Amino acid sequence: MDWLLLALLCAFSLASADAVSKRHLGGYSGPELVLVRFTVSGLLLAPLLLLNPIPSVPLIFWAWVAALVPLELTAMWLYVLAIRDTPLSHSLPYLAFTPVLTTLTGLLFLGERVSLPGLMGILLVVLGAYLLNIGHARGGGLKALLAPFPAILRERGSRLMLAVAVLYSLTAVMGKGALQYMSPQTFGPLYWCILGLAALVVFSVGRPGLARVLVRRPAMHLLIGTLMGVMVITHFMALDSVEVAYMIAVKRTSLLFGILYGALLFGEHGLLRNIIAGSLMCIGVAAIVLGELA
């Protein structure tokens, strides 16, 4: 069960990077935060390519990567805006919708049937999202009962993270296409180096001085870069030992770590309710995974 410990460490590292970013880099712009999370961690991971040289790969591999990069940059940009501007307990849990969306797109576009465990998982994720916004259900009647659902879309962080979930439902599938051409130990550092370089180029267009942000707070940047690097390494080490779906299901426990950070570091209210809601969403993700693998 080494993969389970690796996946949990992956989730904890991601949630810790989010908490440090929110606490210490709150005044950074979206592009600056993307540079810190991608470029700094990419530089830290680059030496690993000396231990795992890049093999000869077909052109289709680079086509997969080229298609993935803009989606990843957009997703990270929206992600850091969500955690910067919104309580962690109001944004991170919506990442649980990634497997829900993957299941639904499979049904709509490929005619893939949703299993009973998958359907129960979807309902649990939706129920968890409902509980996160239960405070909006005031008064009586059907309108009050349904009030938490439109409240999700009114919350900027929730909207942004739902958009991230949509993008990650695409990159999760596309990433499998690229990963088949090299080992996870090589692909992880290589992919992150490419993302770091791409972020530097894309976000510096029209802002030539943007790269100076990388040396603004070196200690905090190195801490965040290290946490993101640990996340990448443990992510791909876990993938090398177990099915992707199992690993991603465990990695989504990052939303629970995020809820705890929100309460302990930022005084976010409703810890018990948020933990229950987040746990339901994690159980829902696990049910969807089991349904897909059954």
TAMOKA-V955222 format. One record per pair of residues at least 12 apart in sequence whose ideal C-beta (glycine too) atoms are under 6 Angstrom apart, sorted by sequence separation. I is the first residue (numbers start at 1). J is the second residue. D is the distance in whole Angstrom. If there is no record, write none. Layout:
<<I,J,D> <I,J,D>>
//
This chain:
<<136,148,5> <134,148,6> <103,118,6> <133,148,4> <136,151,4> <259,274,5> <259,275,6> <130,148,5> <133,151,4> <133,152,6> <259,278,5> <100,122,5> <256,278,5> <255,278,5> <100,125,5> <96,125,5> <253,282,6> <252,282,6> <252,285,5> <249,285,5> <249,286,5> <93,132,6> <192,232,5> <249,289,4> <34,76,5> <34,77,5> <188,232,5> <245,289,4> <30,77,5> <33,80,4> <245,292,6> <188,236,4> <245,293,6> <30,80,6> <30,81,5> <184,236,4> <184,239,5> <184,240,5> <22,83,5> <94,158,6> <18,83,5> <90,155,6> <101,166,6> <91,157,4> <90,157,5> <94,161,4> <98,165,5> <102,169,5> <94,162,5> <97,165,4> <101,169,4> <91,161,5> <95,165,6> <98,168,5> <86,157,2> <94,165,6> <98,169,5> <82,157,4> <82,160,4> <81,160,6> <82,161,5> <78,160,5> <78,163,5> <79,164,5> <78,164,5> <75,164,5> <75,167,4> <71,167,5> <71,170,6> <71,171,5> <68,171,6> <68,174,5> <64,177,5> <65,178,6> <64,178,4> <61,178,6> <61,181,4> <72,195,6> <57,181,5> <73,199,6> <55,182,6> <69,198,5> <52,185,5> <52,186,4> <49,189,5> <48,189,4> <45,189,4> <132,277,5> <131,277,4> <45,192,5> <46,193,5> <128,277,4> <42,192,5> <42,193,4> <128,280,4> <127,280,6> <128,281,4> <42,196,3> <96,252,6> <124,280,5> <125,281,5> <38,195,5> <39,196,4> <38,196,5> <124,283,6> <125,284,4> <39,199,6> <95,255,6> <124,284,3> <38,199,4> <39,200,5> <93,255,5> <92,255,5> <121,284,4> <35,199,5> <34,199,5> <92,258,4> <121,287,3> <120,287,5> <121,288,4> <88,258,4> <89,259,5> <117,287,5> <118,288,5> <31,203,4> <88,261,6> <89,262,4> <117,290,5> <118,291,3> <88,262,4> <117,291,4> <87,262,6> <115,291,4> <89,268,5> <115,294,6> <32,213,5> <40,221,5> <44,225,5> <87,268,5> <41,225,4> <45,229,5> <36,221,5> <40,225,3> <44,229,5> <89,274,4> <93,278,5> <96,281,4> <103,288,6> <99,285,5> <41,228,4> <36,224,6> <41,229,5> <93,281,6> <96,285,5> <99,288,5> <37,228,6> <24,220,5> <20,223,6> <21,224,6> <20,224,5> <17,224,5> <17,227,4> <16,227,5> <17,228,5> <13,227,5> <13,230,4> <14,231,5> <13,231,4> <10,231,5> <10,234,4> <9,234,5> <10,235,5> <6,234,5> <6,237,5> <7,238,5> <6,238,4> <3,238,5> <3,241,4> <3,242,4> <15,254,4> <7,247,5> <11,251,5> <14,254,5> <18,258,6> <10,251,5> <11,253,5> <15,257,3> <19,261,4> <23,265,6> <7,250,4> <11,254,4> <15,258,5> <7,251,5> <12,257,5> <19,265,6>>
//
